[in-house]
Amino acid sequence: MSAPRKILVAGRTAAAVRALAARLANQPALTVKARVMSNGHANVLDGLSFVPDAVVLSCSDGELTELAALAALPPATRPSLIVCGTLSTPQATR
């Protein structure tokens, strides 16, 4: 049996991060960690003690800096990304 996939659930809204993490937590193939971003930090990976296999990012149109920080990483080192939230602007899809 392979090791569980490491999933980071991140965002600026604590309730959304907790809800997403709770939905994933009972999956035996996943190890889920939650991180609420604050104090102007944009890189969701900064200071982590592990490298996630995937990031589930909850964000809105006003919180695109997290997406930009992840996009700035070299593709070979960037984890897979799932984005959810209230995104409706073209900037969010770029």
N, C-alpha and C positions, 0 to 999 in steps of 0.2 A: 504494500500500500504506500502511495506517495505521501509526502509531507503536505499538510494543509496549506492552501494558498493564503498569503498574507494580504489582507485587505485593509486599507486605510479609508475611513469615512471622515471627510473633512468639510468644513464650511464655517460661516460666520454666525449662523443662527443655531444656538445650542439645541433647541427643541427639534429642529430638522435633523441635525447630526445624530442626536439620540434616537430618533424614530428610525432613521435609515440603519443605524448600527444594530438596533434591536431586531429589525427584520432579517438581517443577515446573520446574527449571532448564533442561531440554532442550526446552522448548516454545518455538518460535520467536516466537510472538505475545506472549511474556511477558518482562519484565525482573524478576527475582526478587532481593530483598534479604532477609537474615535478621537478626533482632534477638532476642537473649536478654535478657530483662528481669531486673534485679537491683537490689539496694540500695533496695528499697521503692518504686521507680518503678512507677506503675500505668498511666500514659497511654502506650500503645505508639507514639503519634505524636510525643511530646514530643522536640524536638531533632533531628528528621529533616531532612535536607537536600533532601528531595523529598516530594511529596504522593502517596501511593499511590492507585491506582484501587480496590484491594481489600486487605483485611487477612485473612490466614489466621491465626487465633489458636488455639494449642494450650493448653488449660487443663484444670484439674480442679476439683472442687467447692470446694477450699480456695483457689482462685486466681480468685475472681470479681471482684476489684477492677479487673482489666483490662477486663472486660465493662462494669462500672459506669462506668468512665472514658469508654469509647467511647459508651455510651448517653447520657452527659451532654452530648455534643457536639450542636450544632444539626443537625437532620436534613439540611439543605441542604449542610453541610460535612463530614458524616460519610461515610467511604468505605464501600463495600460490605463486608460481614463474613461470613466463613465460620468457624465455630467447630467445633473437633474436640477430642477428648480424652476423659477419663473423667468426664463430667458425668452426674449422676443426680439431683440435687436440683431441686425446683421453682424455686428462686431462679435457677438457671442459665438457665431458659427465660423469665424475666420480663424 
